[in-house]
Amino acid sequence: MRLGTPRDPGLTLVLILLTCGIYYLYFIYVTSEETSEFLGERDLSPGVEVLLSVLTCGLYNIYWDYKIGKRVAEMCGRVGLPVTDNAVLYLILDLVGFGGFGSLGLINPVLQQDSLNRVWRAATTGPPPDPGAWPPPPTGTSTPRQPRPSRP
């Protein structure tokens, strides 16, 4: 299991916009490679995925976003994070974006990179503690608080 590189999700969006989408092809390549290596499975080579994206004028990206959503959900489970499957959300954002309501599909790489960053962080430091867990896990070597004596 090889870990990917954390990247700034906001910078990802800026680079996609500044390069008129060329950075998105790089994002597809790198994300496909990192998720494949982390999961230990090779579906299609990252180069073929970029080629399919170009040859289909971006229509393959709809499927790719859905597939990455499923992969990231599986990766979350492997590192102990709560499994959040955003595949359908990515699909809806892509379809609404193609439907003339703007480029909502541009939000997908930001969400995907944020999810991947959480996976990479959890894989190196362990999952964050459950905020709803009770009693809270012990921290340090402090002794538990004693109840105050009641006043007469």
Buried (B, 14 or more C-beta within 10 A) or exposed (E): EEBBEBBEBEEBBEBBEEEEBEBBBBBBBBBBBBBBBBBEEEEBEBEEBBBBBEEEEBEBBBBBBBBBBBBBBBBBBBBEBEEEBBBEBBBEBBEBBBEEEEBBBBBBBBBBBBBBBBBBBBBEEEBEEEEEEEEEEEEEEEEEEEEEEEEE
